[in-house]
Amino acid sequence: MRDELCLDMPDSLSPHRFPLDSGDFPLPQHLTVGHLLRQLQHLDPDLPIRLAVNPDWPFAHYLGTDVVVGDGMAFIAEDGQEGYLPASVRNALAWS
C-alpha cells in the first residue's frame, strides 16, 4: 500500500491523488481517524467510496456501515466485492 489516498472522481478523466498527512507516524500502519477525516473533509459527501484490495486480484470492495471500536482501534468491515478496480485506479496505485 502507498502513503497516499487515491480517489477516482466521477467528474475527472483520471484519479486524483491526495497525499496523506502522516505527521510523526509512518503510514499506512498508523493511519488514524483524524488523518482519514482530514483527507475526506473536502470531498463531495455523496461521492461513493470503495476499498481497493490486493494488487494481485485488484477488485473494488464496498465498505460496511458499522464502525466497531475495540482494542484501541476503529474497525470498518468490508461488505462485499463490487467488481474489478478501474484500470485508471490500478495504474495510479502502480498495481498494473
C-alpha beads as a LAMMPS data file, in Angstrom:
LAMMPS data file: protein, C-alpha beads

96 atoms
95 bonds

1 atom types
1 bond types

-500.0 500.0 xlo xhi
-500.0 500.0 ylo yhi
-500.0 500.0 zlo zhi

Masses

1 110.0

Atoms # bond

1 1 1 0.000 0.000 0.000
2 1 1 1.210 3.507 -0.718
3 1 1 1.212 6.518 1.602
4 1 1 -1.356 8.406 -0.456
5 1 1 -5.094 8.271 -0.763
6 1 1 -6.186 7.965 -4.389
7 1 1 -9.768 8.645 -5.369
8 1 1 -11.436 8.088 -8.715
9 1 1 -13.513 11.230 -9.146
10 1 1 -16.565 10.851 -11.407
11 1 1 -16.099 14.299 -12.968
12 1 1 -12.478 13.709 -13.977
13 1 1 -10.552 11.763 -16.577
14 1 1 -8.037 10.348 -14.135
15 1 1 -7.844 9.654 -10.404
16 1 1 -6.901 12.469 -8.069
17 1 1 -4.197 11.687 -5.548
18 1 1 -4.390 13.250 -2.099
19 1 1 -1.190 12.696 -0.041
20 1 1 -1.942 11.652 3.499
21 1 1 -0.647 13.920 6.244
22 1 1 1.316 11.397 8.285
23 1 1 2.610 13.783 10.948
24 1 1 5.149 11.942 13.077
25 1 1 3.926 8.453 12.167
26 1 1 4.865 6.246 9.223
27 1 1 1.961 5.149 7.056
28 1 1 -0.108 3.116 6.414
29 1 1 0.099 1.112 9.650
30 1 1 -0.573 4.163 11.815
31 1 1 -3.380 5.858 9.879
32 1 1 -5.771 7.439 12.369
33 1 1 -9.388 8.561 12.275
34 1 1 -8.061 12.140 12.266
35 1 1 -5.872 11.512 9.199
36 1 1 -8.777 9.980 7.332
37 1 1 -11.215 12.737 8.308
38 1 1 -8.793 15.448 7.120
39 1 1 -8.379 13.721 3.756
40 1 1 -12.103 13.255 3.182
41 1 1 -13.495 16.516 4.610
42 1 1 -13.258 18.496 1.352
43 1 1 -14.793 15.828 -0.885
44 1 1 -18.401 15.685 -2.008
45 1 1 -20.212 13.854 0.827
46 1 1 -22.319 11.982 -1.764
47 1 1 -19.241 10.555 -3.528
48 1 1 -19.271 6.742 -3.255
49 1 1 -16.246 5.226 -1.547
50 1 1 -14.700 1.828 -2.192
51 1 1 -11.756 -0.061 -0.784
52 1 1 -9.033 -1.191 -3.211
53 1 1 -7.701 -4.555 -2.050
54 1 1 -4.823 -6.793 -3.147
55 1 1 -2.795 -5.803 -6.231
56 1 1 -2.759 -9.452 -7.400
57 1 1 -6.589 -9.508 -7.517
58 1 1 -7.476 -5.813 -7.997
59 1 1 -11.107 -5.564 -7.023
60 1 1 -13.141 -2.742 -5.528
61 1 1 -14.923 -3.632 -2.300
62 1 1 -17.827 -1.997 -0.521
63 1 1 -17.270 -0.651 2.980
64 1 1 -19.587 -1.819 5.725
65 1 1 -21.720 0.709 7.550
66 1 1 -20.751 -0.316 11.080
67 1 1 -17.690 1.016 12.863
68 1 1 -16.555 -1.152 15.759
69 1 1 -14.125 0.214 18.328
70 1 1 -12.090 -2.338 20.251
71 1 1 -8.549 -2.931 21.453
72 1 1 -7.765 0.755 20.965
73 1 1 -8.649 0.782 17.250
74 1 1 -11.607 1.535 14.977
75 1 1 -12.610 -1.197 12.528
76 1 1 -14.731 -0.810 9.381
77 1 1 -15.796 -4.103 7.849
78 1 1 -15.621 -4.884 4.154
79 1 1 -19.125 -5.549 2.830
80 1 1 -18.692 -7.441 -0.409
81 1 1 -16.993 -7.089 -3.753
82 1 1 -18.272 -4.618 -6.323
83 1 1 -16.142 -5.618 -9.293
84 1 1 -12.775 -5.006 -10.870
85 1 1 -10.879 -1.919 -9.821
86 1 1 -10.891 0.584 -12.738
87 1 1 -7.699 0.480 -14.814
88 1 1 -7.025 4.172 -14.102
89 1 1 -7.040 3.468 -10.356
90 1 1 -4.843 0.361 -10.733
91 1 1 -2.380 2.474 -12.726
92 1 1 -2.402 5.269 -10.121
93 1 1 -1.697 2.703 -7.394
94 1 1 1.049 1.114 -9.552
95 1 1 -0.891 -2.182 -9.468
96 1 1 -0.793 -2.758 -13.229

Bonds

1 1 1 2
2 1 2 3
3 1 3 4
4 1 4 5
5 1 5 6
6 1 6 7
7 1 7 8
8 1 8 9
9 1 9 10
10 1 10 11
11 1 11 12
12 1 12 13
13 1 13 14
14 1 14 15
15 1 15 16
16 1 16 17
17 1 17 18
18 1 18 19
19 1 19 20
20 1 20 21
21 1 21 22
22 1 22 23
23 1 23 24
24 1 24 25
25 1 25 26
26 1 26 27
27 1 27 28
28 1 28 29
29 1 29 30
30 1 30 31
31 1 31 32
32 1 32 33
33 1 33 34
34 1 34 35
35 1 35 36
36 1 36 37
37 1 37 38
38 1 38 39
39 1 39 40
40 1 40 41
41 1 41 42
42 1 42 43
43 1 43 44
44 1 44 45
45 1 45 46
46 1 46 47
47 1 47 48
48 1 48 49
49 1 49 50
50 1 50 51
51 1 51 52
52 1 52 53
53 1 53 54
54 1 54 55
55 1 55 56
56 1 56 57
57 1 57 58
58 1 58 59
59 1 59 60
60 1 60 61
61 1 61 62
62 1 62 63
63 1 63 64
64 1 64 65
65 1 65 66
66 1 66 67
67 1 67 68
68 1 68 69
69 1 69 70
70 1 70 71
71 1 71 72
72 1 72 73
73 1 73 74
74 1 74 75
75 1 75 76
76 1 76 77
77 1 77 78
78 1 78 79
79 1 79 80
80 1 80 81
81 1 81 82
82 1 82 83
83 1 83 84
84 1 84 85
85 1 85 86
86 1 86 87
87 1 87 88
88 1 88 89
89 1 89 90
90 1 90 91
91 1 91 92
92 1 92 93
93 1 93 94
94 1 94 95
95 1 95 96
